[in-house]
Amino acid sequence: MSKVNHNLPGQADEGVWPDVRSVEAGEKHTCAAATTTVKVSSGSLARLARICAGGTAIAALARPVLAQVESEAMASAHLFTSSQVVGFSVVIGVISAALLSTLWLVRQRGNLENESREIRSALSDAHQRISQYQALIADKNRRIVVWDGHERPELLGQLPAETGAPQDSEFLAFGLWLKPRSASELERAIDRLRSAAQSFDMVVETNREEILEAQGRVSGGRAFVRFVALNNLRAELAELKIERDRLMSSISAFQNLLDAIDLPAWQRDSEGRLAWVNQAYGDAVEAKSPQHAINEGREFLTTIARERIRAAATPESPFHDRISTVVRGNRTFFDVVDVKLPSGSAGIAIDVSDAESLRAELERTLKSHAETLDHLATPVAIFNGDRRLQFYNQAFVALWELDIAFLESKPDNAELLERLRAAKKLSDQLNWKSWKEAALSVYRALDTQTDLWHLPNGQTLRVFATAHPQGGATWVFENLTEQVALETRYNTLVKVQGETIDHLSEGVAVFGPDGRMRLSNPAFRMLWGITEAEAKPGTHIRAIGEACLPSYDRPDGWKTFAELITSFDDERRSSQGTLELLSGLVLDYAIIPLPNAQTMLTFVNMTDSVRAERALTEKNEALRKADELKNDFVQHVSYELRSPLTNIIGFADLLRTPGVGPLNERQAEYIDHISTSSSVLLTLVNDILDLATVDAGIMRLNYSEIDLNDLLDDVSMQIADRLQESGVTLEITAPAYLGSIVADPQRLKQILLKLLANAANFSPDGAAISLECHREGTDFVFSVSDRGPGIPQEMIATVFDRFATGEKSGKRGGAGLGLSIVDSFVSLHNGKVAIDSQPGRGTKVICRIPSVSLPHSIAAAE
């Protein structure tokens, strides 16, 4: 580049202009020669000097010449006229300007030649440096991408072929040869580099499992990204770094997840001390914070449970069992999983009280929604707040023909778009990055976004993307390829709809806001028995009502319909009900407001359903009467059976008396069997009679004051034979003086005997059953416990049902009425009965009998 100096007017540029002093010295002889032949007057010479003094440089050059000429002309001023002097001055000015221009051009040419030599030298140096840089960049293990403003990026160097990196302009389509995750991260890093000059160093993975190092820098207003193929050692280090980042991310995510969930979780060291707990653990042990729980050693499980876990858990077989503990003062059952680790152990507890029911309900709901969406012909995809795919239906799979394994991996939305682009299922965009960002902006949008996608296979999709309030988005793809064909078939569809309405079994009539009919179907006319002419379009609803009078002769019938249909209320109400025609038809009607102030009136023939309902009502009444007959029959038969049984028992006792005569050993044994069987049968008949009396609501309690100590003595004496027969003993625990209670002594004694007999029946030989009694205010509370096999949890709710004997009927089989009678008699006393039993730990029945203030009799409630 040549050097240009911009000087103010009148200033000489030493680098451009010639030296005035040299011109004066070199041309002095020429001016002197001219003075020898020119003679002018002094006044004309002065005017010539003023004319030539128009420029500073010319005046400086002409000043010596003019001085010499003036001195010579003073003597002979009378020889020239004014016109001759002027002409002479012009000639001198032209000669001076020509000399000055020639000197300047010579000097400028020299300067240009010097600058040209300097530029050629600098250009040669630049070419040499460029050759050196290109030789450096031409390494096959690296490639550099240079962005200069908004111009097309420049690609320098190349990567090995085994990396799978394209060598042409497709190199910048990172989604084609990099893994989707690496491509997304690299694109975001490049965006930050170009927009905010934010440098980066990262490791990316190609689709061929090769590791590349990417470095982004900004220099001289340009953005550079260098891709380097790593050698074996550096590749291994990069892979280890990637794996470390993944592990740290997984650990952090896992701990954050455990802190977020409402499940107590913990980690112990090799000595069994708490090393880490989550927030739910701290809340469960009522600690200020998880660290506070660790510092104070607050345990979530009991000592026995922890010892049990320590003894049972092994590295190969983690502990997994249900354990009960107290949380915030409430006994709660948890599914505890504890894993033994080389450095200690880790565990988690899951509250299973409501989990099963909630999970089952959630599974049914999700399955129902999934089945509904799967049957839709419209492709649907749902993404969560992390933009990962959570749900897709079969129409979505059929539309994009994607691999199920890829979809089940829950890919990111950006990864999905990159996969579709790589598979040539999306059209090439002029600016793919901007198009993708616009598509993914739905996660930040407030309203539903709509766009048209023109696919390479010729399909046109209308895409609806709606953001969820809690994060995530739902994408719905509507195929508009056949929209034109659908529009052409619109009129046909309208006719089809009309035909459909005409063939409905439901009567339909549509009225306008003026109360005139718009349309009706044959079912409507058939139900009301009117002709097509009477229900033609344009007929007013009052005329329709008059035509329907023979079928429904009620003045408020169609009048009510007319008021609702022609109402001027701002809110048009819907209505529904049932009416019965004179012909016996029962119709369900519905008045439904339609757009454009129209109203639809529908009638459904419910005659068969009403008749079936009436038949069921009559059948139910018949069943109720049959139940009453059953109760009467049971009561009658029970009374009829008691007399023969009493005779049998009496005659058996008579045969055992010495007055009848001696009996041999076998006869005596038979008499004992007869007496025992008769007593059992009499007890069964009495139980059935008592239950029948309770069911009939005719049992009355005979209240009297009962001394509880005497009652217990009486009960222990009556049950002694039965206890001896079963080989068990009775332990009675009661205060020295229980006092008295106002109740029915016979029924109360019957309750105790039934409970003791039931406990003896299920207790093993040599065991003991316990009867514990105490008073709580005026209530008499007693419990009977045994050490039998216990009752499974699923059968506890049915033990009070009649004839419920269970899988194990005890030593002596029975009809299963004992506990049912206990429950009935306790209820008659307005008391409560409860049962506590666990398999293998025995059974405990607790009864509470309140004392009434005054003796009286009450009828048993049915």
ChimeraX attribute file (.defattr): number of C-alpha atoms within 10 A of each C-alpha:
attribute: neighborCount
match mode: 1-to-1
recipient: residues
	/A:1	8
	/A:2	12
	/A:3	10
	/A:4	9
	/A:5	10
	/A:6	8
	/A:7	9
	/A:8	8
	/A:9	8
	/A:10	9
	/A:11	10
	/A:12	15
	/A:13	14
	/A:14	9
	/A:15	13
	/A:16	16
	/A:17	15
	/A:18	20
	/A:19	15
	/A:20	15
	/A:21	10
	/A:22	10
	/A:23	14
	/A:24	17
	/A:25	9
	/A:26	10
	/A:27	13
	/A:28	14
	/A:29	12
	/A:30	10
	/A:31	17
	/A:32	15
	/A:33	11
	/A:34	14
	/A:35	20
	/A:36	12
	/A:37	11
	/A:38	16
	/A:39	22
	/A:40	27
	/A:41	22
	/A:42	19
	/A:43	14
	/A:44	20
	/A:45	24
	/A:46	14
	/A:47	14
	/A:48	20
	/A:49	17
	/A:50	10
	/A:51	15
	/A:52	23
	/A:53	17
	/A:54	10
	/A:55	11
	/A:56	13
	/A:57	15
	/A:58	16
	/A:59	18
	/A:60	15
	/A:61	21
	/A:62	18
	/A:63	14
	/A:64	15
	/A:65	20
	/A:66	22
	/A:67	15
	/A:68	15
	/A:69	23
	/A:70	22
	/A:71	15
	/A:72	19
	/A:73	24
	/A:74	15
	/A:75	13
	/A:76	14
	/A:77	17
	/A:78	12
	/A:79	11
	/A:80	15
	/A:81	12
	/A:82	13
	/A:83	10
	/A:84	11
	/A:85	19
	/A:86	17
	/A:87	11
	/A:88	15
	/A:89	19
	/A:90	14
	/A:91	10
	/A:92	18
	/A:93	19
	/A:94	12
	/A:95	10
	/A:96	16
	/A:97	14
	/A:98	10
	/A:99	13
	/A:100	18
	/A:101	13
	/A:102	11
	/A:103	15
	/A:104	14
	/A:105	14
	/A:106	11
	/A:107	16
	/A:108	15
	/A:109	12
	/A:110	11
	/A:111	15
	/A:112	14
	/A:113	12
	/A:114	12
	/A:115	15
	/A:116	14
	/A:117	11
	/A:118	14
	/A:119	14
	/A:120	11
	/A:121	11
	/A:122	12
	/A:123	12
	/A:124	12
	/A:125	12
	/A:126	12
	/A:127	11
	/A:128	12
	/A:129	12
	/A:130	12
	/A:131	12
	/A:132	12
	/A:133	11
	/A:134	13
	/A:135	11
	/A:136	10
	/A:137	16
	/A:138	16
	/A:139	15
	/A:140	13
	/A:141	18
	/A:142	20
	/A:143	21
	/A:144	21
	/A:145	17
	/A:146	18
	/A:147	17
	/A:148	14
	/A:149	11
	/A:150	7
	/A:151	8
	/A:152	9
	/A:153	16
	/A:154	12
	/A:155	18
	/A:156	15
	/A:157	19
	/A:158	21
	/A:159	21
	/A:160	16
	/A:161	11
	/A:162	10
	/A:163	19
	/A:164	17
	/A:165	21
	/A:166	17
	/A:167	15
	/A:168	9
	/A:169	10
	/A:170	12
	/A:171	16
	/A:172	16
	/A:173	17
	/A:174	19
	/A:175	25
	/A:176	21
	/A:177	20
	/A:178	25
	/A:179	19
	/A:180	23
	/A:181	15
	/A:182	19
	/A:183	22
	/A:184	17
	/A:185	14
	/A:186	22
	/A:187	16
	/A:188	11
	/A:189	19
	/A:190	21
	/A:191	14
	/A:192	15
	/A:193	19
	/A:194	21
	/A:195	10
	/A:196	10
	/A:197	17
	/A:198	15
	/A:199	17
	/A:200	15
	/A:201	13
	/A:202	16
	/A:203	20
	/A:204	21
	/A:205	20
	/A:206	21
	/A:207	16
	/A:208	13
	/A:209	13
	/A:210	16
	/A:211	23
	/A:212	25
	/A:213	18
	/A:214	19
	/A:215	18
	/A:216	23
	/A:217	18
	/A:218	17
	/A:219	8
	/A:220	6
	/A:221	11
	/A:222	13
	/A:223	22
	/A:224	22
	/A:225	21
	/A:226	19
	/A:227	22
	/A:228	21
	/A:229	20
	/A:230	18
	/A:231	12
	/A:232	10
	/A:233	9
	/A:234	14
	/A:235	17
	/A:236	13
	/A:237	13
	/A:238	19
	/A:239	17
	/A:240	12
	/A:241	13
	/A:242	16
	/A:243	12
	/A:244	12
	/A:245	12
	/A:246	12
	/A:247	12
	/A:248	12
	/A:249	12
	/A:250	12
	/A:251	12
	/A:252	12
	/A:253	12
	/A:254	12
	/A:255	15
	/A:256	12
	/A:257	12
	/A:258	20
	/A:259	18
	/A:260	12
	/A:261	12
	/A:262	17
	/A:263	19
	/A:264	24
	/A:265	25
	/A:266	25
	/A:267	21
	/A:268	18
	/A:269	15
	/A:270	13
	/A:271	9
	/A:272	12
	/A:273	14
	/A:274	22
	/A:275	17
	/A:276	17
	/A:277	25
	/A:278	25
	/A:279	22
	/A:280	21
	/A:281	26
	/A:282	23
	/A:283	18
	/A:284	18
	/A:285	19
	/A:286	16
	/A:287	16
	/A:288	11
	/A:289	17
	/A:290	21
	/A:291	17
	/A:292	14
	/A:293	24
	/A:294	18
	/A:295	11
	/A:296	10
	/A:297	12
	/A:298	17
	/A:299	17
	/A:300	21
	/A:301	17
	/A:302	13
	/A:303	10
	/A:304	9
	/A:305	14
	/A:306	15
	/A:307	11
	/A:308	12
	/A:309	21
	/A:310	16
	/A:311	10
	/A:312	14
	/A:313	18
	/A:314	15
	/A:315	11
	/A:316	9
	/A:317	11
	/A:318	18
	/A:319	19
	/A:320	17
	/A:321	12
	/A:322	13
	/A:323	14
	/A:324	15
	/A:325	15
	/A:326	14
	/A:327	15
	/A:328	11
	/A:329	7
	/A:330	8
	/A:331	9
	/A:332	14
	/A:333	17
	/A:334	18
	/A:335	15
	/A:336	20
	/A:337	18
	/A:338	24
	/A:339	20
	/A:340	22
	/A:341	17
	/A:342	8
	/A:343	11
	/A:344	16
	/A:345	24
	/A:346	20
	/A:347	19
	/A:348	20
	/A:349	24
	/A:350	16
	/A:351	17
	/A:352	14
	/A:353	12
	/A:354	8
	/A:355	11
	/A:356	11
	/A:357	11
	/A:358	12
	/A:359	11
	/A:360	11
	/A:361	12
	/A:362	12
	/A:363	12
	/A:364	12
	/A:365	12
	/A:366	12
	/A:367	12
	/A:368	12
	/A:369	12
	/A:370	15
	/A:371	13
	/A:372	11
	/A:373	19
	/A:374	17
	/A:375	12
	/A:376	14
	/A:377	15
	/A:378	16
	/A:379	22
	/A:380	21
	/A:381	19
	/A:382	21
	/A:383	23
	/A:384	20
	/A:385	15
	/A:386	12
	/A:387	19
	/A:388	20
	/A:389	22
	/A:390	18
	/A:391	17
	/A:392	20
	/A:393	20
	/A:394	16
	/A:395	19
	/A:396	20
	/A:397	16
	/A:398	11
	/A:399	13
	/A:400	13
	/A:401	12
	/A:402	15
	/A:403	9
	/A:404	9
	/A:405	8
	/A:406	11
	/A:407	17
	/A:408	12
	/A:409	11
	/A:410	17
	/A:411	19
	/A:412	20
	/A:413	20
	/A:414	20
	/A:415	20
	/A:416	18
	/A:417	19
	/A:418	23
	/A:419	20
	/A:420	16
	/A:421	17
	/A:422	14
	/A:423	13
	/A:424	13
	/A:425	17
	/A:426	18
	/A:427	15
	/A:428	12
	/A:429	11
	/A:430	8
	/A:431	8
	/A:432	14
	/A:433	13
	/A:434	11
	/A:435	12
	/A:436	15
	/A:437	11
	/A:438	11
	/A:439	18
	/A:440	17
	/A:441	13
	/A:442	22
	/A:443	22
	/A:444	11
	/A:445	13
	/A:446	11
	/A:447	12
	/A:448	15
	/A:449	16
	/A:450	16
	/A:451	12
	/A:452	14
	/A:453	16
	/A:454	16
	/A:455	14
	/A:456	12
	/A:457	10
	/A:458	9
	/A:459	12
	/A:460	18
	/A:461	17
	/A:462	16
	/A:463	19
	/A:464	17
	/A:465	24
	/A:466	20
	/A:467	23
	/A:468	19
	/A:469	10
	/A:470	8
	/A:471	13
	/A:472	20
	/A:473	26
	/A:474	21
	/A:475	20
	/A:476	19
	/A:477	23
	/A:478	16
	/A:479	18
	/A:480	15
	/A:481	14
	/A:482	10
	/A:483	11
	/A:484	10
	/A:485	10
	/A:486	13
	/A:487	11
	/A:488	10
	/A:489	11
	/A:490	12
	/A:491	11
	/A:492	12
	/A:493	13
	/A:494	11
	/A:495	11
	/A:496	12
	/A:497	12
	/A:498	14
	/A:499	12
	/A:500	11
	/A:501	19
	/A:502	18
	/A:503	13
	/A:504	13
	/A:505	16
	/A:506	20
	/A:507	24
	/A:508	22
	/A:509	23
	/A:510	22
	/A:511	26
	/A:512	20
	/A:513	14
	/A:514	14
	/A:515	22
	/A:516	23
	/A:517	22
	/A:518	18
	/A:519	19
	/A:520	23
	/A:521	22
	/A:522	20
	/A:523	21
	/A:524	23
	/A:525	18
	/A:526	13
	/A:527	20
	/A:528	21
	/A:529	15
	/A:530	17
	/A:531	12
	/A:532	14
	/A:533	8
	/A:534	15
	/A:535	24
	/A:536	15
	/A:537	16
	/A:538	14
	/A:539	17
	/A:540	19
	/A:541	23
	/A:542	15
	/A:543	13
	/A:544	19
	/A:545	20
	/A:546	15
	/A:547	17
	/A:548	21
	/A:549	17
	/A:550	15
	/A:551	18
	/A:552	19
	/A:553	14
	/A:554	12
	/A:555	11
	/A:556	10
	/A:557	14
	/A:558	20
	/A:559	15
	/A:560	10
	/A:561	19
	/A:562	19
	/A:563	12
	/A:564	20
	/A:565	28
	/A:566	19
	/A:567	15
	/A:568	11
	/A:569	8
	/A:570	6
	/A:571	8
	/A:572	17
	/A:573	12
	/A:574	15
	/A:575	13
	/A:576	12
	/A:577	10
	/A:578	13
	/A:579	15
	/A:580	15
	/A:581	17
	/A:582	12
	/A:583	12
	/A:584	10
	/A:585	16
	/A:586	20
	/A:587	21
	/A:588	16
	/A:589	20
	/A:590	18
	/A:591	20
	/A:592	18
	/A:593	20
	/A:594	14
	/A:595	6
	/A:596	8
	/A:597	14
	/A:598	20
	/A:599	24
	/A:600	20
	/A:601	21
	/A:602	19
	/A:603	24
	/A:604	18
	/A:605	19
	/A:606	17
	/A:607	15
	/A:608	11
	/A:609	11
	/A:610	14
	/A:611	12
	/A:612	12
	/A:613	12
	/A:614	12
	/A:615	12
	/A:616	12
	/A:617	12
	/A:618	12
	/A:619	12
	/A:620	12
	/A:621	12
	/A:622	12
	/A:623	12
	/A:624	12
	/A:625	12
	/A:626	12
	/A:627	12
	/A:628	14
	/A:629	12
	/A:630	13
	/A:631	18
	/A:632	15
	/A:633	13
	/A:634	18
	/A:635	21
	/A:636	13
	/A:637	14
	/A:638	20
	/A:639	14
	/A:640	12
	/A:641	15
	/A:642	17
	/A:643	12
	/A:644	13
	/A:645	18
	/A:646	14
	/A:647	12
	/A:648	16
	/A:649	20
	/A:650	12
	/A:651	14
	/A:652	20
	/A:653	14
	/A:654	13
	/A:655	17
	/A:656	16
	/A:657	12
	/A:658	9
	/A:659	8
	/A:660	9
	/A:661	8
	/A:662	12
	/A:663	14
	/A:664	7
	/A:665	9
	/A:666	9
	/A:667	13
	/A:668	15
	/A:669	12
	/A:670	12
	/A:671	20
	/A:672	15
	/A:673	13
	/A:674	16
	/A:675	19
	/A:676	14
	/A:677	14
	/A:678	19
	/A:679	16
	/A:680	13
	/A:681	15
	/A:682	20
	/A:683	13
	/A:684	18
	/A:685	21
	/A:686	17
	/A:687	18
	/A:688	20
	/A:689	20
	/A:690	19
	/A:691	22
	/A:692	21
	/A:693	19
	/A:694	20
	/A:695	16
	/A:696	17
	/A:697	14
	/A:698	15
	/A:699	20
	/A:700	16
	/A:701	20
	/A:702	15
	/A:703	21
	/A:704	17
	/A:705	15
	/A:706	16
	/A:707	15
	/A:708	17
	/A:709	16
	/A:710	13
	/A:711	16
	/A:712	17
	/A:713	11
	/A:714	12
	/A:715	16
	/A:716	18
	/A:717	10
	/A:718	13
	/A:719	18
	/A:720	14
	/A:721	11
	/A:722	16
	/A:723	20
	/A:724	12
	/A:725	12
	/A:726	20
	/A:727	16
	/A:728	20
	/A:729	17
	/A:730	20
	/A:731	14
	/A:732	15
	/A:733	13
	/A:734	15
	/A:735	12
	/A:736	7
	/A:737	10
	/A:738	15
	/A:739	15
	/A:740	18
	/A:741	22
	/A:742	21
	/A:743	24
	/A:744	22
	/A:745	19
	/A:746	12
	/A:747	19
	/A:748	18
	/A:749	15
	/A:750	17
	/A:751	20
	/A:752	22
	/A:753	19
	/A:754	19
	/A:755	21
	/A:756	24
	/A:757	17
	/A:758	21
	/A:759	27
	/A:760	31
	/A:761	24
	/A:762	22
	/A:763	26
	/A:764	19
	/A:765	14
	/A:766	9
	/A:767	15
	/A:768	19
	/A:769	23
	/A:770	18
	/A:771	21
	/A:772	16
	/A:773	19
	/A:774	17
	/A:775	18
	/A:776	9
	/A:777	9
	/A:778	15
	/A:779	17
	/A:780	20
	/A:781	19
	/A:782	19
	/A:783	21
	/A:784	23
	/A:785	24
	/A:786	26
	/A:787	19
	/A:788	23
	/A:789	18
	/A:790	20
	/A:791	21
	/A:792	13
	/A:793	12
	/A:794	8
	/A:795	12
	/A:796	15
	/A:797	10
	/A:798	14
	/A:799	19
	/A:800	22
	/A:801	15
	/A:802	16
	/A:803	15
	/A:804	18
	/A:805	19
	/A:806	13
	/A:807	8
	/A:808	11
	/A:809	15
	/A:810	18
	/A:811	14
	/A:812	11
	/A:813	10
	/A:814	16
	/A:815	13
	/A:816	19
	/A:817	21
	/A:818	25
	/A:819	22
	/A:820	19
	/A:821	23
	/A:822	22
	/A:823	19
	/A:824	20
	/A:825	25
	/A:826	19
	/A:827	16
	/A:828	21
	/A:829	21
	/A:830	13
	/A:831	18
	/A:832	16
	/A:833	19
	/A:834	13
	/A:835	17
	/A:836	15
	/A:837	19
	/A:838	15
	/A:839	12
	/A:840	12
	/A:841	14
	/A:842	18
	/A:843	21
	/A:844	21
	/A:845	18
	/A:846	18
	/A:847	22
	/A:848	21
	/A:849	24
	/A:850	21
	/A:851	20
	/A:852	17
	/A:853	10
	/A:854	11
	/A:855	14
	/A:856	14
	/A:857	14
	/A:858	14
	/A:859	13
	/A:860	19
	/A:861	13
	/A:862	10
